[in-house]
Every structure is written in C-alpha cells, then in structure tokens.
Amino acid sequence: MITISEAGLSDIKIIQEITNITWPITYGEILSQTQLDYMLGLFYSEEALSKQIENKEQLFYLISDSQSTIGFIGIEHNYKNEAITKIHKIYLLPETQGKGYGKIVFESIEKLALESNSKALLLNVNRFNTALNFYKKLGFEIKETVDIEIGNGYLMEDYVMGKQISK
C-alpha cells in the first residue's frame, strides 16, 4: 500500500536523504561529480527547498509504503498560467523500482492534476536518463529538446515530455 501525503518544512531532511541516495545512482554515469554536487546545492539545499515550499513554488509530497518514506514528488499546478501540472521532481528509492510504485505515483499525480483542473502533465528528463523509457510507457511524448543553463558553465540537457489527461 502506497500513501502520498503533502510535505512541509519539517520534511526537508527526508527529501534531502532520498535525493542523496537517488541522485548518484540516477545521474552518476551522466554527470560529473562536480556537476552533481553543484546541482544538489542549487536545488536541494535547505535554503532552496525552504523557499520552494514556503512560496508554494512547488507542492511537495512524500511517498510512503507501510514501513517508511520511499520517495517524494514536487509538482506545480497551473504551470505558466496554463491548465498544466508540471512534475519538477519525482524520486523513488532504488530498492522500490520495478515493483509498480512508479505507476501508482503517476496515477496519484494525475488525480491531483485533474483536481486542479489540469488538462496535461509536463516533465523534463535528462536525455540520457533511463527513466525516459518508463515515461514513454506511461504515455508521455517528447515535445521538445532543451539545454538549460544552470550556472557554472553547466547545462541540463533535457527532453520536455508531455501527456494529455482527462477525467
């Protein structure tokens, strides 16, 4: 049984713990250690997460099974003032992968999106991330290829993927 519950400032440490476990596995063969460290500081420092949560730039949710927190998501409804829910972050602990949890989490995101009157889901994925195939299986399609400058000479080399949703 998976539960998804809204996260707050008191959950920053668990979000950081999950990130510190998942990022090296997800991006270790794609990005240099220096870029990984830079991005973790940029997006997952206590200051960055506090700002995102307090200003409701993203809504964070913890994903739990019967024993512990196994992942988190960060989403934004009404993205760019359109009927779109942007999935900024979705990370599940490595030991949970292949158990159907990802599909359940996406179904929950879709439900939250529909409750907020979204007509589509949008996400960015690194062009070399193996999750790309998983997203395609869920019905996401590549909309565009983007290179996003994040400072220090680093780029996020992503596909923007989208999926139409309806009630």
VMD Tcl script that builds the backbone (N, CA, C; Angstrom):
set m [mol new atoms 501]
animate dup $m
set s [atomselect $m all]
$s set {name element resname resid chain x y z} {
  {N N MET 1 A 0.843 -1.187 0.000}
  {CA C MET 1 A 0.000 0.000 0.000}
  {C C MET 1 A 0.890 1.253 0.000}
  {N N ILE 2 A 0.632 2.133 -0.930}
  {CA C ILE 2 A 1.397 3.377 -1.059}
  {C C ILE 2 A 0.508 4.534 -0.622}
  {N N THR 3 A 1.074 5.437 0.159}
  {CA C THR 3 A 0.346 6.661 0.503}
  {C C THR 3 A 1.180 7.862 0.067}
  {N N ILE 4 A 0.457 8.906 -0.322}
  {CA C ILE 4 A 1.110 10.142 -0.737}
  {C C ILE 4 A 0.539 11.249 0.128}
  {N N SER 5 A 1.427 11.929 0.854}
  {CA C SER 5 A 0.978 12.975 1.767}
  {C C SER 5 A 1.793 14.244 1.551}
  {N N GLU 6 A 1.128 15.374 1.714}
  {CA C GLU 6 A 1.802 16.655 1.480}
  {C C GLU 6 A 2.959 16.827 2.459}
  {N N ALA 7 A 4.055 17.344 1.942}
  {CA C ALA 7 A 5.261 17.567 2.749}
  {C C ALA 7 A 5.371 19.040 3.104}
  {N N GLY 8 A 6.036 19.294 4.220}
  {CA C GLY 8 A 6.259 20.668 4.657}
  {C C GLY 8 A 7.715 20.885 5.031}
  {N N LEU 9 A 7.964 22.009 5.660}
  {CA C LEU 9 A 9.336 22.369 6.040}
  {C C LEU 9 A 9.986 21.301 6.921}
  {N N SER 10 A 9.192 20.660 7.765}
  {CA C SER 10 A 9.744 19.646 8.671}
  {C C SER 10 A 10.199 18.390 7.925}
  {N N ASP 11 A 9.873 18.286 6.647}
  {CA C ASP 11 A 10.228 17.104 5.851}
  {C C ASP 11 A 11.453 17.321 4.958}
  {N N ILE 12 A 12.073 18.481 5.054}
  {CA C ILE 12 A 13.223 18.790 4.194}
  {C C ILE 12 A 14.331 17.757 4.353}
  {N N LYS 13 A 14.624 17.338 5.572}
  {CA C LYS 13 A 15.725 16.380 5.795}
  {C C LYS 13 A 15.469 15.058 5.075}
  {N N ILE 14 A 14.237 14.558 5.106}
  {CA C ILE 14 A 13.941 13.287 4.433}
  {C C ILE 14 A 14.018 13.454 2.913}
  {N N ILE 15 A 13.592 14.608 2.406}
  {CA C ILE 15 A 13.713 14.884 0.966}
  {C C ILE 15 A 15.198 14.876 0.581}
  {N N GLN 16 A 16.023 15.516 1.409}
  {CA C GLN 16 A 17.460 15.548 1.125}
  {C C GLN 16 A 18.079 14.145 1.211}
  {N N GLU 17 A 17.655 13.351 2.188}
  {CA C GLU 17 A 18.186 11.994 2.330}
  {C C GLU 17 A 17.875 11.153 1.088}
  {N N ILE 18 A 16.627 11.237 0.615}
  {CA C ILE 18 A 16.232 10.472 -0.572}
  {C C ILE 18 A 17.005 10.963 -1.790}
  {N N THR 19 A 17.161 12.268 -1.903}
  {CA C THR 19 A 17.921 12.840 -3.017}
  {C C THR 19 A 19.364 12.346 -2.998}
  {N N ASN 20 A 19.978 12.350 -1.825}
  {CA C ASN 20 A 21.378 11.936 -1.713}
  {C C ASN 20 A 21.584 10.457 -2.027}
  {N N ILE 21 A 20.528 9.652 -1.902}
  {CA C ILE 21 A 20.598 8.243 -2.273}
  {C C ILE 21 A 20.330 8.071 -3.771}
  {N N THR 22 A 19.301 8.759 -4.277}
  {CA C THR 22 A 18.864 8.516 -5.658}
  {C C THR 22 A 19.712 9.226 -6.712}
  {N N TRP 23 A 20.164 10.433 -6.434}
  {CA C TRP 23 A 20.879 11.194 -7.467}
  {C C TRP 23 A 22.151 10.519 -7.959}
  {N N PRO 24 A 23.041 10.049 -7.077}
  {CA C PRO 24 A 24.264 9.409 -7.592}
  {C C PRO 24 A 23.955 8.189 -8.466}
  {N N ILE 25 A 22.893 7.472 -8.161}
  {CA C ILE 25 A 22.518 6.299 -8.955}
  {C C ILE 25 A 21.896 6.747 -10.280}
  {N N THR 26 A 21.015 7.729 -10.216}
  {CA C THR 26 A 20.310 8.206 -11.409}
  {C C THR 26 A 21.237 8.935 -12.368}
  {N N TYR 27 A 22.100 9.778 -11.830}
  {CA C TYR 27 A 22.898 10.667 -12.677}
  {C C TYR 27 A 24.394 10.384 -12.657}
  {N N GLY 28 A 24.840 9.417 -11.867}
  {CA C GLY 28 A 26.268 9.147 -11.697}
  {C C GLY 28 A 27.024 8.872 -12.984}
  {N N GLU 29 A 26.378 8.225 -13.946}
  {CA C GLU 29 A 27.051 7.920 -15.212}
  {C C GLU 29 A 26.794 8.986 -16.269}
  {N N ILE 30 A 25.923 9.960 -15.946}
  {CA C ILE 30 A 25.550 11.000 -16.902}
  {C C ILE 30 A 26.299 12.305 -16.626}
  {N N LEU 31 A 26.430 12.645 -15.344}
  {CA C LEU 31 A 27.013 13.924 -14.936}
  {C C LEU 31 A 28.293 13.712 -14.137}
  {N N SER 32 A 29.181 14.689 -14.173}
  {CA C SER 32 A 30.387 14.618 -13.346}
  {C C SER 32 A 30.003 14.803 -11.881}
  {N N GLN 33 A 30.860 14.340 -10.985}
  {CA C GLN 33 A 30.608 14.512 -9.545}
  {C C GLN 33 A 30.521 15.994 -9.202}
  {N N THR 34 A 31.329 16.815 -9.853}
  {CA C THR 34 A 31.313 18.249 -9.594}
  {C C THR 34 A 29.962 18.856 -9.971}
  {N N GLN 35 A 29.424 18.452 -11.136}
  {CA C GLN 35 A 28.108 18.968 -11.543}
  {C C GLN 35 A 27.011 18.435 -10.625}
  {N N LEU 36 A 27.102 17.178 -10.241}
  {CA C LEU 36 A 26.129 16.609 -9.295}
  {C C LEU 36 A 26.103 17.418 -8.002}
  {N N ASP 37 A 27.280 17.659 -7.441}
  {CA C ASP 37 A 27.371 18.425 -6.188}
  {C C ASP 37 A 26.799 19.828 -6.365}
  {N N TYR 38 A 27.120 20.455 -7.488}
  {CA C TYR 38 A 26.614 21.809 -7.763}
  {C C TYR 38 A 25.081 21.812 -7.822}
  {N N MET 39 A 24.509 20.864 -8.561}
  {CA C MET 39 A 23.057 20.813 -8.723}
  {C C MET 39 A 22.342 20.471 -7.413}
  {N N LEU 40 A 22.927 19.578 -6.638}
  {CA C LEU 40 A 22.331 19.246 -5.336}
  {C C LEU 40 A 22.270 20.491 -4.456}
  {N N GLY 41 A 23.347 21.273 -4.466}
  {CA C GLY 41 A 23.354 22.510 -3.689}
  {C C GLY 41 A 22.360 23.519 -4.217}
  {N N LEU 42 A 22.249 23.604 -5.536}
  {CA C LEU 42 A 21.360 24.575 -6.167}
  {C C LEU 42 A 19.892 24.257 -5.909}
  {N N PHE 43 A 19.515 22.997 -6.036}
  {CA C PHE 43 A 18.104 22.611 -5.975}
  {C C PHE 43 A 17.664 22.010 -4.646}
  {N N TYR 44 A 18.609 21.463 -3.865}
  {CA C TYR 44 A 18.213 20.691 -2.688}
  {C C TYR 44 A 18.837 21.166 -1.378}
  {N N SER 45 A 19.460 22.335 -1.386}
  {CA C SER 45 A 19.949 22.873 -0.112}
  {C C SER 45 A 18.728 23.174 0.761}
  {N N GLU 46 A 18.957 23.289 2.050}
  {CA C GLU 46 A 17.842 23.610 2.952}
  {C C GLU 46 A 17.197 24.931 2.537}
  {N N GLU 47 A 18.029 25.899 2.156}
  {CA C GLU 47 A 17.526 27.207 1.738}
  {C C GLU 47 A 16.656 27.096 0.480}
  {N N ALA 48 A 17.131 26.346 -0.515}
  {CA C ALA 48 A 16.381 26.204 -1.775}
  {C C ALA 48 A 15.052 25.492 -1.544}
  {N N LEU 49 A 15.084 24.400 -0.793}
  {CA C LEU 49 A 13.844 23.661 -0.526}
  {C C LEU 49 A 12.873 24.480 0.322}
  {N N SER 50 A 13.390 25.175 1.321}
  {CA C SER 50 A 12.528 26.020 2.167}
  {C C SER 50 A 11.807 27.061 1.319}
  {N N LYS 51 A 12.533 27.699 0.437}
  {CA C LYS 51 A 11.956 28.726 -0.437}
  {C C LYS 51 A 10.864 28.124 -1.322}
  {N N GLN 52 A 11.158 26.979 -1.922}
  {CA C GLN 52 A 10.179 26.331 -2.799}
  {C C GLN 52 A 8.909 25.952 -2.041}
  {N N ILE 53 A 9.079 25.444 -0.828}
  {CA C ILE 53 A 7.921 25.018 -0.026}
  {C C ILE 53 A 7.161 26.230 0.510}
  {N N GLU 54 A 7.868 27.180 1.116}
  {CA C GLU 54 A 7.207 28.349 1.711}
  {C C GLU 54 A 6.472 29.192 0.680}
  {N N ASN 55 A 7.086 29.389 -0.482}
  {CA C ASN 55 A 6.479 30.224 -1.525}
  {C C ASN 55 A 5.532 29.439 -2.420}
  {N N LYS 56 A 5.346 28.162 -2.084}
  {CA C LYS 56 A 4.487 27.269 -2.878}
  {C C LYS 56 A 4.862 27.280 -4.361}
  {N N GLU 57 A 6.177 27.416 -4.624}
  {CA C GLU 57 A 6.669 27.315 -5.992}
  {C C GLU 57 A 6.431 25.904 -6.506}
  {N N GLN 58 A 6.535 24.953 -5.596}
  {CA C GLN 58 A 6.203 23.562 -5.876}
  {C C GLN 58 A 5.480 23.011 -4.666}
  {N N LEU 59 A 4.583 22.077 -4.921}
  {CA C LEU 59 A 3.942 21.336 -3.847}
  {C C LEU 59 A 4.704 20.029 -3.714}
  {N N PHE 60 A 5.207 19.769 -2.516}
  {CA C PHE 60 A 5.965 18.552 -2.274}
  {C C PHE 60 A 5.080 17.524 -1.584}
  {N N TYR 61 A 5.256 16.274 -1.993}
  {CA C TYR 61 A 4.535 15.158 -1.387}
  {C C TYR 61 A 5.525 14.046 -1.091}
  {N N LEU 62 A 5.344 13.409 0.067}
  {CA C LEU 62 A 6.150 12.254 0.422}
  {C C LEU 62 A 5.408 10.995 -0.014}
  {N N ILE 63 A 6.150 10.030 -0.483}
  {CA C ILE 63 A 5.600 8.748 -0.905}
  {C C ILE 63 A 6.045 7.725 0.134}
  {N N SER 64 A 5.087 7.025 0.724}
  {CA C SER 64 A 5.415 6.072 1.786}
  {C C SER 64 A 4.774 4.720 1.506}
  {N N ASP 65 A 5.464 3.673 1.964}
  {CA C ASP 65 A 4.830 2.360 1.986}
  {C C ASP 65 A 4.437 2.102 3.437}
  {N N SER 66 A 4.132 0.881 3.796}
  {CA C SER 66 A 3.656 0.615 5.160}
  {C C SER 66 A 4.733 0.829 6.220}
  {N N GLN 67 A 6.015 0.863 5.798}
  {CA C GLN 67 A 7.085 0.967 6.777}
  {C C GLN 67 A 7.823 2.295 6.811}
  {N N SER 68 A 7.981 2.945 5.655}
  {CA C SER 68 A 8.822 4.142 5.651}
  {C C SER 68 A 8.546 5.018 4.435}
  {N N THR 69 A 9.197 6.171 4.422}
  {CA C THR 69 A 9.123 7.069 3.269}
  {C C THR 69 A 10.067 6.529 2.208}
  {N N ILE 70 A 9.539 6.350 0.998}
  {CA C ILE 70 A 10.325 5.713 -0.067}
  {C C ILE 70 A 10.592 6.646 -1.249}
  {N N GLY 71 A 10.055 7.869 -1.175}
  {CA C GLY 71 A 10.297 8.798 -2.267}
  {C C GLY 71 A 9.565 10.108 -2.053}
  {N N PHE 72 A 9.653 10.968 -3.060}
  {CA C PHE 72 A 8.945 12.244 -2.998}
  {C C PHE 72 A 8.705 12.765 -4.401}
  {N N ILE 73 A 7.752 13.683 -4.483}
  {CA C ILE 73 A 7.486 14.401 -5.733}
  {C C ILE 73 A 7.395 15.891 -5.435}
  {N N GLY 74 A 7.671 16.675 -6.447}
  {CA C GLY 74 A 7.492 18.127 -6.401}
  {C C GLY 74 A 6.746 18.516 -7.663}
  {N N ILE 75 A 5.541 19.071 -7.514}
  {CA C ILE 75 A 4.719 19.413 -8.677}
  {C C ILE 75 A 4.244 20.864 -8.599}
  {N N GLU 76 A 3.860 21.382 -9.732}
  {CA C GLU 76 A 3.353 22.754 -9.819}
  {C C GLU 76 A 2.119 22.754 -10.719}
  {N N HIS 77 A 0.985 23.083 -10.125}
  {CA C HIS 77 A -0.252 23.197 -10.901}
  {C C HIS 77 A -0.292 24.564 -11.579}
  {N N ASN 78 A -1.101 24.673 -12.626}
  {CA C ASN 78 A -1.281 25.944 -13.334}
  {C C ASN 78 A 0.063 26.484 -13.832}
  {N N TYR 79 A 0.870 25.567 -14.354}
  {CA C TYR 79 A 2.212 25.900 -14.820}
  {C C TYR 79 A 2.132 26.925 -15.948}
  {N N LYS 80 A 2.870 28.021 -15.784}
  {CA C LYS 80 A 2.880 29.136 -16.746}
  {C C LYS 80 A 1.462 29.609 -17.079}
  {N N ASN 81 A 0.603 29.599 -16.034}
  {CA C ASN 81 A -0.792 30.034 -16.152}
  {C C ASN 81 A -1.583 29.255 -17.197}
  {N N GLU 82 A -1.229 27.988 -17.370}
  {CA C GLU 82 A -1.964 27.113 -18.273}
  {C C GLU 82 A -2.502 25.925 -17.477}
  {N N ALA 83 A -3.424 25.187 -18.066}
  {CA C ALA 83 A -4.045 24.032 -17.403}
  {C C ALA 83 A -3.094 22.834 -17.482}
  {N N ILE 84 A -1.898 23.032 -16.916}
  {CA C ILE 84 A -0.836 22.028 -16.955}
  {C C ILE 84 A -0.290 21.837 -15.547}
  {N N THR 85 A -0.051 20.589 -15.177}
  {CA C THR 85 A 0.683 20.287 -13.954}
  {C C THR 85 A 2.084 19.862 -14.364}
  {N N LYS 86 A 3.075 20.615 -13.893}
  {CA C LYS 86 A 4.486 20.322 -14.182}
  {C C LYS 86 A 5.031 19.464 -13.052}
  {N N ILE 87 A 5.611 18.334 -13.421}
  {CA C ILE 87 A 6.271 17.457 -12.456}
  {C C ILE 87 A 7.738 17.866 -12.444}
  {N N HIS 88 A 8.134 18.562 -11.386}
  {CA C HIS 88 A 9.512 19.041 -11.276}
  {C C HIS 88 A 10.439 17.973 -10.712}
  {N N LYS 89 A 9.905 17.180 -9.781}
  {CA C LYS 89 A 10.739 16.195 -9.100}
  {C C LYS 89 A 9.933 14.927 -8.863}
  {N N ILE 90 A 10.545 13.803 -9.151}
  {CA C ILE 90 A 9.952 12.512 -8.775}
  {C C ILE 90 A 11.103 11.541 -8.559}
  {N N TYR 91 A 11.271 11.122 -7.324}
  {CA C TYR 91 A 12.359 10.216 -6.982}
  {C C TYR 91 A 11.855 9.151 -6.029}
  {N N LEU 92 A 12.147 7.903 -6.383}
  {CA C LEU 92 A 11.836 6.752 -5.533}
  {C C LEU 92 A 13.140 6.037 -5.218}
  {N N LEU 93 A 13.250 5.516 -4.000}
  {CA C LEU 93 A 14.461 4.804 -3.613}
  {C C LEU 93 A 14.704 3.633 -4.566}
  {N N PRO 94 A 15.975 3.342 -4.855}
  {CA C PRO 94 A 16.309 2.296 -5.834}
  {C C PRO 94 A 15.668 0.943 -5.540}
  {N N GLU 95 A 15.577 0.569 -4.273}
  {CA C GLU 95 A 15.037 -0.750 -3.939}
  {C C GLU 95 A 13.533 -0.874 -4.226}
  {N N THR 96 A 12.881 0.239 -4.490}
  {CA C THR 96 A 11.439 0.188 -4.775}
  {C C THR 96 A 11.167 0.041 -6.269}
  {N N GLN 97 A 12.176 0.262 -7.080}
  {CA C GLN 97 A 11.954 0.267 -8.524}
  {C C GLN 97 A 11.662 -1.139 -9.039}
  {N N GLY 98 A 10.778 -1.193 -10.027}
  {CA C GLY 98 A 10.361 -2.472 -10.587}
  {C C GLY 98 A 9.227 -3.130 -9.833}
  {N N LYS 99 A 8.662 -2.450 -8.848}
  {CA C LYS 99 A 7.576 -3.017 -8.038}
  {C C LYS 99 A 6.218 -2.396 -8.356}
  {N N GLY 100 A 6.177 -1.530 -9.380}
  {CA C GLY 100 A 4.906 -0.910 -9.760}
  {C C GLY 100 A 4.602 0.382 -9.024}
  {N N TYR 101 A 5.509 0.795 -8.136}
  {CA C TYR 101 A 5.266 2.007 -7.359}
  {C C TYR 101 A 5.236 3.263 -8.232}
  {N N GLY 102 A 6.143 3.316 -9.209}
  {CA C GLY 102 A 6.202 4.483 -10.089}
  {C C GLY 102 A 4.877 4.713 -10.798}
  {N N LYS 103 A 4.282 3.646 -11.288}
  {CA C LYS 103 A 2.991 3.742 -11.981}
  {C C LYS 103 A 1.918 4.267 -11.021}
  {N N ILE 104 A 1.917 3.749 -9.803}
  {CA C ILE 104 A 0.941 4.198 -8.796}
  {C C ILE 104 A 1.143 5.680 -8.492}
  {N N VAL 105 A 2.386 6.106 -8.363}
  {CA C VAL 105 A 2.685 7.511 -8.076}
  {C C VAL 105 A 2.186 8.398 -9.219}
  {N N PHE 106 A 2.420 7.977 -10.454}
  {CA C PHE 106 A 1.948 8.772 -11.586}
  {C C PHE 106 A 0.425 8.833 -11.641}
  {N N GLU 107 A -0.235 7.761 -11.278}
  {CA C GLU 107 A -1.705 7.794 -11.208}
  {C C GLU 107 A -2.166 8.806 -10.163}
  {N N SER 108 A -1.451 8.868 -9.042}
  {CA C SER 108 A -1.779 9.840 -7.991}
  {C C SER 108 A -1.525 11.269 -8.463}
  {N N ILE 109 A -0.422 11.478 -9.169}
  {CA C ILE 109 A -0.120 12.813 -9.705}
  {C C ILE 109 A -1.219 13.230 -10.678}
  {N N GLU 110 A -1.640 12.303 -11.528}
  {CA C GLU 110 A -2.688 12.602 -12.498}
  {C C GLU 110 A -3.986 12.990 -11.782}
  {N N LYS 111 A -4.304 12.280 -10.704}
  {CA C LYS 111 A -5.504 12.598 -9.924}
  {C C LYS 111 A -5.401 14.003 -9.321}
  {N N LEU 112 A -4.252 14.320 -8.728}
  {CA C LEU 112 A -4.040 15.658 -8.166}
  {C C LEU 112 A -4.148 16.721 -9.260}
  {N N ALA 113 A -3.613 16.422 -10.424}
  {CA C ALA 113 A -3.647 17.363 -11.546}
  {C C ALA 113 A -5.087 17.609 -11.997}
  {N N LEU 114 A -5.852 16.543 -12.116}
  {CA C LEU 114 A -7.250 16.686 -12.545}
  {C C LEU 114 A -8.063 17.476 -11.512}
  {N N GLU 115 A -7.776 17.251 -10.224}
  {CA C GLU 115 A -8.454 18.005 -9.167}
  {C C GLU 115 A -8.138 19.495 -9.264}
  {N N SER 116 A -7.010 19.825 -9.866}
  {CA C SER 116 A -6.614 21.228 -10.045}
  {C C SER 116 A -6.937 21.724 -11.461}
  {N N ASN 117 A -7.792 20.972 -12.145}
  {CA C ASN 117 A -8.279 21.334 -13.490}
  {C C ASN 117 A -7.202 21.353 -14.566}
  {N N SER 118 A -6.156 20.561 -14.372}
  {CA C SER 118 A -5.134 20.443 -15.412}
  {C C SER 118 A -5.643 19.538 -16.523}
  {N N LYS 119 A -5.173 19.819 -17.716}
  {CA C LYS 119 A -5.520 19.013 -18.891}
  {C C LYS 119 A -4.309 18.241 -19.417}
  {N N ALA 120 A -3.134 18.523 -18.815}
  {CA C ALA 120 A -1.909 17.861 -19.272}
  {C C ALA 120 A -0.889 17.800 -18.138}
  {N N LEU 121 A 0.019 16.839 -18.264}
  {CA C LEU 121 A 1.182 16.728 -17.387}
  {C C LEU 121 A 2.408 17.046 -18.224}
  {N N LEU 122 A 3.388 17.650 -17.588}
  {CA C LEU 122 A 4.628 18.023 -18.261}
  {C C LEU 122 A 5.780 17.675 -17.339}
  {N N LEU 123 A 6.885 17.218 -17.895}
  {CA C LEU 123 A 8.092 16.972 -17.103}
  {C C LEU 123 A 9.310 17.125 -17.992}
  {N N ASN 124 A 10.426 17.384 -17.356}
  {CA C ASN 124 A 11.718 17.382 -18.046}
  {C C ASN 124 A 12.461 16.136 -17.607}
  {N N VAL 125 A 13.180 15.527 -18.536}
  {CA C VAL 125 A 14.008 14.369 -18.198}
  {C C VAL 125 A 15.329 14.511 -18.945}
  {N N ASN 126 A 16.422 14.219 -18.247}
  {CA C ASN 126 A 17.729 14.241 -18.886}
  {C C ASN 126 A 17.690 13.296 -20.087}
  {N N ARG 127 A 18.237 13.742 -21.196}
  {CA C ARG 127 A 18.168 12.961 -22.441}
  {C C ARG 127 A 18.820 11.582 -22.322}
  {N N PHE 128 A 19.684 11.396 -21.328}
  {CA C PHE 128 A 20.395 10.126 -21.174}
  {C C PHE 128 A 19.890 9.310 -19.980}
  {N N ASN 129 A 18.794 9.758 -19.364}
  {CA C ASN 129 A 18.233 9.097 -18.189}
  {C C ASN 129 A 17.420 7.880 -18.638}
  {N N THR 130 A 17.661 6.748 -18.002}
  {CA C THR 130 A 16.934 5.530 -18.360}
  {C C THR 130 A 15.438 5.629 -18.056}
  {N N ALA 131 A 15.020 6.582 -17.226}
  {CA C ALA 131 A 13.595 6.771 -16.919}
  {C C ALA 131 A 12.804 7.199 -18.156}
  {N N LEU 132 A 13.489 7.662 -19.169}
  {CA C LEU 132 A 12.843 8.092 -20.413}
  {C C LEU 132 A 11.902 7.014 -20.952}
  {N N ASN 133 A 12.347 5.770 -20.960}
  {CA C ASN 133 A 11.515 4.673 -21.465}
  {C C ASN 133 A 10.296 4.435 -20.584}
  {N N PHE 134 A 10.473 4.571 -19.277}
  {CA C PHE 134 A 9.346 4.431 -18.345}
  {C C PHE 134 A 8.290 5.490 -18.639}
  {N N TYR 135 A 8.720 6.730 -18.842}
  {CA C TYR 135 A 7.770 7.808 -19.129}
  {C C TYR 135 A 7.030 7.557 -20.432}
  {N N LYS 136 A 7.733 7.032 -21.426}
  {CA C LYS 136 A 7.082 6.709 -22.700}
  {C C LYS 136 A 6.011 5.633 -22.503}
  {N N LYS 137 A 6.302 4.630 -21.673}
  {CA C LYS 137 A 5.328 3.563 -21.389}
  {C C LYS 137 A 4.077 4.128 -20.723}
  {N N LEU 138 A 4.247 5.213 -19.959}
  {CA C LEU 138 A 3.109 5.840 -19.277}
  {C C LEU 138 A 2.313 6.768 -20.206}
  {N N GLY 139 A 2.772 6.911 -21.437}
  {CA C GLY 139 A 2.033 7.735 -22.397}
  {C C GLY 139 A 2.598 9.123 -22.625}
  {N N PHE 140 A 3.751 9.415 -22.032}
  {CA C PHE 140 A 4.384 10.709 -22.263}
  {C C PHE 140 A 5.061 10.710 -23.630}
  {N N GLU 141 A 5.038 11.858 -24.285}
  {CA C GLU 141 A 5.687 12.024 -25.578}
  {C C GLU 141 A 6.679 13.176 -25.494}
  {N N ILE 142 A 7.763 13.064 -26.241}
  {CA C ILE 142 A 8.756 14.137 -26.284}
  {C C ILE 142 A 8.165 15.305 -27.054}
  {N N LYS 143 A 8.146 16.480 -26.396}
  {CA C LYS 143 A 7.614 17.696 -27.014}
  {C C LYS 143 A 8.726 18.566 -27.597}
  {N N GLU 144 A 9.859 18.613 -26.879}
  {CA C GLU 144 A 10.990 19.398 -27.369}
  {C C GLU 144 A 12.271 18.978 -26.670}
  {N N THR 145 A 13.382 19.388 -27.255}
  {CA C THR 145 A 14.703 19.160 -26.700}
  {C C THR 145 A 15.220 20.512 -26.223}
  {N N VAL 146 A 15.687 20.569 -24.970}
  {CA C VAL 146 A 16.142 21.840 -24.415}
  {C C VAL 146 A 17.494 21.677 -23.728}
  {N N ASP 147 A 18.276 22.744 -23.778}
  {CA C ASP 147 A 19.504 22.856 -22.995}
  {C C ASP 147 A 19.306 24.046 -22.070}
  {N N ILE 148 A 19.303 23.786 -20.765}
  {CA C ILE 148 A 19.020 24.827 -19.782}
  {C C ILE 148 A 20.298 25.150 -19.023}
  {N N GLU 149 A 20.741 26.394 -19.135}
  {CA C GLU 149 A 21.932 26.831 -18.403}
  {C C GLU 149 A 21.580 27.004 -16.930}
  {N N ILE 150 A 22.390 26.403 -16.060}
  {CA C ILE 150 A 22.112 26.479 -14.620}
  {C C ILE 150 A 23.255 27.126 -13.844}
  {N N GLY 151 A 24.209 27.697 -14.565}
  {CA C GLY 151 A 25.327 28.361 -13.892}
  {C C GLY 151 A 26.578 27.489 -13.883}
  {N N ASN 152 A 27.694 28.108 -13.564}
  {CA C ASN 152 A 28.998 27.431 -13.501}
  {C C ASN 152 A 29.363 26.715 -14.800}
  {N N GLY 153 A 28.749 27.138 -15.914}
  {CA C GLY 153 A 29.034 26.509 -17.202}
  {C C GLY 153 A 28.303 25.198 -17.432}
  {N N TYR 154 A 27.379 24.843 -16.534}
  {CA C TYR 154 A 26.652 23.579 -16.647}
  {C C TYR 154 A 25.336 23.748 -17.393}
  {N N LEU 155 A 24.973 22.685 -18.087}
  {CA C LEU 155 A 23.697 22.628 -18.805}
  {C C LEU 155 A 22.890 21.450 -18.292}
  {N N MET 156 A 21.577 21.619 -18.268}
  {CA C MET 156 A 20.687 20.470 -18.120}
  {C C MET 156 A 20.240 20.148 -19.545}
  {N N GLU 157 A 20.615 18.978 -20.015}
  {CA C GLU 157 A 20.297 18.550 -21.381}
  {C C GLU 157 A 19.074 17.646 -21.308}
  {N N ASP 158 A 17.915 18.241 -21.546}
  {CA C ASP 158 A 16.650 17.561 -21.276}
  {C C ASP 158 A 15.764 17.401 -22.493}
  {N N TYR 159 A 14.855 16.454 -22.358}
  {CA C TYR 159 A 13.662 16.403 -23.190}
  {C C TYR 159 A 12.535 16.952 -22.339}
  {N N VAL 160 A 11.662 17.733 -22.942}
  {CA C VAL 160 A 10.416 18.121 -22.298}
  {C C VAL 160 A 9.387 17.116 -22.805}
  {N N MET 161 A 8.739 16.424 -21.869}
  {CA C MET 161 A 7.753 15.409 -22.233}
  {C C MET 161 A 6.385 15.820 -21.710}
  {N N GLY 162 A 5.356 15.484 -22.455}
  {CA C GLY 162 A 4.003 15.833 -22.053}
  {C C GLY 162 A 3.035 14.700 -22.273}
  {N N LYS 163 A 1.921 14.814 -21.570}
  {CA C LYS 163 A 0.863 13.808 -21.671}
  {C C LYS 163 A -0.476 14.502 -21.414}
  {N N GLN 164 A -1.414 14.315 -22.310}
  {CA C GLN 164 A -2.777 14.847 -22.102}
  {C C GLN 164 A -3.492 13.979 -21.077}
  {N N ILE 165 A -4.298 14.583 -20.229}
  {CA C ILE 165 A -5.082 13.831 -19.250}
  {C C ILE 165 A -6.529 14.311 -19.292}
  {N N SER 166 A -7.421 13.430 -18.863}
  {CA C SER 166 A -8.827 13.827 -18.790}
  {C C SER 166 A -9.541 12.974 -17.759}
  {N N LYS 167 A -10.673 13.502 -17.290}
  {CA C LYS 167 A -11.437 12.809 -16.255}
  {C C LYS 167 A -12.154 11.601 -16.828}
}
mol reanalyze $m
mol bondsrecalc $m
mol representation Tube
mol addrep $m
